[in-house]
């Protein structure tokens, strides 16, 4: 795995330290973080994240910050948002990760955090 992808995974893990049950794994052959076995974020490539998000939130974020959030035809109609990793600061990314975790984490893990 390229160094840039390892650095991006390390950043994600650091920002998710306070989320219960986060485990590293893979998705489509790239590094991913899961909650209770459910994917909530993955590294697509050295500069791009795939973050799970409800459709209405996805559309709002893309409209609000198209330099950070976007989608390709492949992700159209799916609750997954593409994120330019270099364009998002740690505070915003931590928030987005917590939202994605909450969306995908099993109820037992969500109760541990709430």
C-alpha positions in Angstrom: 0.0 0.0 0.0 1.4 3.5 -0.9 2.7 5.6 2.0 0.1 8.2 1.3 -2.7 5.7 1.9 -1.1 4.5 5.1 -0.8 8.1 6.3 -4.5 8.7 5.5 -5.6 5.6 7.3 -3.5 6.7 10.4 -5.2 10.0 10.3 -8.7 8.4 10.2 -7.8 6.1 13.1 -6.5 9.0 15.2 -9.7 11.0 14.5 -11.9 7.9 15.4 -10.2 7.1 18.7 -13.2 8.0 20.8 -15.7 6.0 18.7 -16.4 2.5 20.2 -15.9 -0.6 18.3 -13.9 0.8 15.4 -11.8 -1.8 13.6 -9.5 -1.5 10.6 -10.1 -3.7 7.7 -10.4 -3.4 3.9 -13.1 -2.7 1.4 -12.7 -3.1 -2.3 -9.0 -3.8 -1.6 -8.3 -0.5 0.1 -8.0 0.4 3.9 -11.3 0.9 5.6 -12.7 1.5 9.1 -15.7 -0.4 10.3 -18.0 -0.3 13.3 -19.3 -3.7 14.3 -18.3 -5.1 10.9 -20.2 -2.3 9.1 -18.2 -0.1 6.7 -18.4 3.7 7.5 -15.3 5.1 5.7 -12.6 3.8 3.4 -9.6 5.2 1.6 -10.3 5.2 -2.1 -6.9 6.4 -3.1 -4.1 8.5 -1.7 -6.2 11.7 -1.8 -9.8 10.5 -1.6 -12.1 9.1 1.1 -15.4 7.3 0.6 -17.6 8.3 3.6 -21.0 6.9 4.3 -23.7 9.6 4.6 -27.5 9.9 4.3 -28.6 11.0 0.8 -30.0 14.3 2.0 -26.8 15.1 3.9 -24.7 14.1 1.0 -26.5 16.4 -1.4 -26.3 19.3 1.1 -22.6 18.8 1.7 -21.8 18.7 -2.1 -23.8 21.8 -2.7 -22.2 23.6 0.3 -18.6 22.7 -0.3 -18.0 21.2 -3.7 -14.2 21.7 -3.3 -14.3 19.2 -0.5 -17.2 16.9 -1.2 -18.3 15.4 -4.5 -19.6 12.3 -6.2 -19.0 10.4 -9.4 -21.5 8.5 -11.5 -20.5 5.4 -9.7 -21.7 6.8 -6.4 -24.8 8.5 -7.7 -27.8 7.3 -5.8 -25.8 5.6 -3.1 -25.4 6.9 0.5 -21.6 7.4 0.0 -19.8 10.7 -0.3 -16.4 11.3 -1.8 -14.1 13.6 0.2 -10.9 15.3 -0.9 -8.8 14.4 2.1 -6.4 17.4 1.7 -9.4 19.8 1.6 -10.9 18.9 4.9 -9.5 19.9 8.3 -9.3 17.4 11.2 -12.2 19.1 13.1 -14.6 18.8 10.2 -13.4 15.3 9.3 -13.8 14.1 12.9 -17.4 15.4 12.8 -18.1 13.7 9.5 -16.5 10.4 10.7 -18.7 10.5 13.9 -21.8 11.0 11.8 -20.9 8.2 9.4 -20.1 5.9 12.4 -23.4 6.7 14.0 -25.2 5.9 10.7 -23.6 2.5 10.4 -22.7 1.3 13.9 -25.0 -1.3 15.5 -27.3 -0.1 18.2 -25.1 -1.7 20.9 -22.1 0.4 19.9 -24.2 3.5 19.6 -25.5 3.0 23.2 -21.9 2.8 24.4 -21.2 6.3 23.0 -24.6 8.0 23.9 
